[in-house]
Amino acid sequence: MNELILSSEIRVIADDGEQLGVMTPSDALARAQEVGLDLVEVAPGSKPPVCRIMDYGRYKYERKKKMGKNKGHTASLKEVKLRPRTDQHDLDFKLKNARRFLVDGDKVKVTVMYRGREMVHRQFGYRQLEHVKELLSDIANIENPPRMEGRFLSMILVPNREAIAEARRAQASGKAPDGGEPAAGAAAESPTAGDPGKVEAAEEGNNG
């Protein structure tokens, strides 16, 4: 760049794309300095090398910005762990994390861990996963349905990108996706959330 260009002759392009022809680096640098710009070698392998008059600082910024945009987000598999009888308060907290992972474009593995005699009542774990599936159905699809592996019952959710994009558009406009009022929080509320009496009644029903 500028004084560091060593070739005896270079082909020069103006900042507006005009071909200025072949000239010495000193003459080209003088042209660049007249307009307050830099002389940058853009094709050193050409004969003669090609140099362009440009705002090098702006060029570096735009190039870095473009590279960052192209890199994007690399999806990964996140895991959320539950117990067969995880209460609604803990479930809401864990689903808030799961929702964030899905919105970020990651897959989510939801795992129910059994201990001891809990293996006798596997249906509670299946109910937990069914409940999770319902609460996240607005932004997630099932990739792998619930499956037992030893003492672990797991399913894998993947982001529903169209639904997430629609939710973002609705949030930006201040409306809920269905045209109603905006949701109060990021996590979906279950019918029993926020009402200890309903949670206790639901648990008693499950135990029965």
PyMOL commands that set and color helices and strands:
alter all, ss='L'
color gray80, all
select helices_A, chain A and resi 2-4+25-34+56-71+88-103+116-121+123-135+161-173+196-207
alter helices_A, ss='H'
color red, helices_A
select strands_A, chain A and resi 10-13+19-23+38-43+50-54+77-82+107-113+140-149+152-159
alter strands_A, ss='S'
color yellow, strands_A
deselect
rebuild
show_as cartoon
